[in-house]
């Protein structure tokens, strides 16, 4: 049996932050893969690759912060929302 209300009560509070953050991290991985491939093929110089890696580090710090916030929401807010919605 699948209860959509229970699913939303248990996933939505932290999923709103976590799922887009995971998508951004995946997109960053694909971008860095393309940059690395262009670097290996000689179409990009080392300075450009280094600049992209530096930008990626800043994005990863933001990803880490958002995942920590999502974990805090999952630990502290999701149980309260689920209890209020599901009557527990």
N, C-alpha and C positions, 0 to 999 in steps of 0.2 A: 504494500500500500504506500502511496505517496501523498503526503500532505503538503501542498504548496505553502500554506501559512506557516507551518513549522519550519520548512526549508528557508523561507524568507526571514523568519525571526532568528534563525541560527546562523545564516550566512550573510545576509544583507549588511548588518552593522559594520563588520570588518571587511567584507568583500568589496564594498564600495571603494575602499582605499587599496586593498591588496591586489585585486585583479588588474586594474590599470597599471599599477606599479610593476607587476610581473610582465605585462605587455611591453612597457617601456624598457625594462631590462632585456627582454628578448630582442626588441628592435635595436637596442644598443649593441648587443652581441652580433647581430647580423651586419650592422654598420661597420663594426670593428673588423669583422671577417672580410668585408669588401675592401676596407682600407688596407688590411694586411695583404690581401691578394694583389691589389694594385701595387703595393710596395714590392712584393716578390717578383712581379712581372716587370718591374722597372718603369711603370707609368706614373709613379709618385716618388718624390724624394723623401729622404729620412726626416727632414724638418717637418714636412706635412704629416707624416705618420706620427711623429712625436707630439705635434700639436693636437692631433685627433685623440691620442692617448691621454693627454692632459685634460682635454674637454670631457673625455669619458670618465676620468677619475672624479670630476665634479658631479657628473650625473650619477655615478655610483654612490657617492656620499648622500645625495638626495634620495636615491632609491633605498639606501640603508635606513635613513631617517624615517621615510614613509613606512617601511616594513616594521620598524620598531613601534611606530604609532599604531599601525594596524594590529600588531600583537597585543599592545596595551588595550585597544578597543575590544579585541577578542577575549582577553582575560577578564576585563572588568565591566565592560558595557554589554557585551552580547548576552551573558547570563541573565542580566537584569531585564533586557529587552525580551528575551525568550520567556522568562518567568511572567512578565506582564502580558505578553501576547498569548501564551499558551496556558496561563493560569496555574503556574507551578509554584 
